[in-house]
Amino acid sequence: MYATEFQTVISEPYIFIPNYENFKGHEVRVVLLDIDKKNSNLVIDKEDFFDRITKEPKNINNIKFLSRDEANER
């Protein structure tokens, strides 16, 4: 498997892919993340994330827990 990571500024609807030849004809997953925190709703401070999941009570009464065998069924 070959992977690459790069940063660019999008000014057109097309993005240049470095080392395009390595990916040509392959199925790929493309992820776009806005690295500017003030413009992105996706960026969550990790302390804030853990505070939210530990301080908010969760109702787990209606959750069906699987047995080991059920979880590993294929």
C-alpha positions in Angstrom: 0.0 0.0 0.0 1.2 3.5 -0.8 -0.1 6.5 1.1 0.7 10.2 0.9 -0.3 13.3 2.9 -0.1 16.8 1.6 -1.4 20.3 2.2 -2.7 22.6 -0.4 -4.9 25.7 -0.8 -7.9 25.0 -2.9 -8.4 27.8 -5.4 -10.0 25.7 -8.2 -12.3 22.7 -8.2 -9.3 20.5 -9.1 -6.5 19.3 -6.8 -3.1 18.3 -7.8 -2.2 14.8 -6.4 1.5 14.3 -5.7 2.8 11.0 -7.0 -0.3 10.5 -9.1 1.2 7.6 -10.9 1.2 5.5 -7.7 -2.5 5.9 -7.4 -3.6 5.7 -11.0 -6.2 2.9 -11.4 -6.4 2.2 -7.6 -9.4 2.7 -5.3 -8.5 5.4 -2.8 -10.2 7.3 0.1 -9.9 11.0 0.0 -10.3 13.0 3.2 -10.5 16.8 3.2 -9.9 18.5 6.6 -10.0 22.3 7.0 -6.9 22.9 9.1 -8.0 26.5 10.0 -9.8 25.9 13.3 -12.0 29.0 13.2 -13.5 27.8 9.9 -14.0 24.2 10.8 -16.7 22.5 12.8 -14.9 19.2 12.5 -12.0 20.2 14.8 -12.8 19.3 18.4 -10.3 19.9 21.2 -9.6 16.5 22.7 -10.1 17.7 26.3 -13.5 19.1 25.3 -14.4 15.8 23.6 -13.6 13.7 26.6 -15.3 16.2 29.0 -18.5 15.9 27.0 -18.6 12.1 26.8 -17.7 11.6 30.5 -20.0 14.3 32.0 -23.2 13.7 30.1 -25.1 10.8 31.5 -26.0 8.1 29.0 -29.1 6.0 29.1 -28.0 2.5 28.3 -31.1 0.7 29.4 -32.3 0.1 25.8 -29.0 -1.1 24.4 -28.7 -4.7 23.4 -25.3 -6.0 24.4 -24.0 -8.9 22.2 -22.4 -12.0 23.6 -18.9 -12.8 22.4 -20.2 -15.3 19.9 -22.8 -12.9 18.5 -20.2 -10.2 18.1 -17.9 -12.5 16.2 -20.5 -14.0 13.8 -19.9 -13.4 10.2 
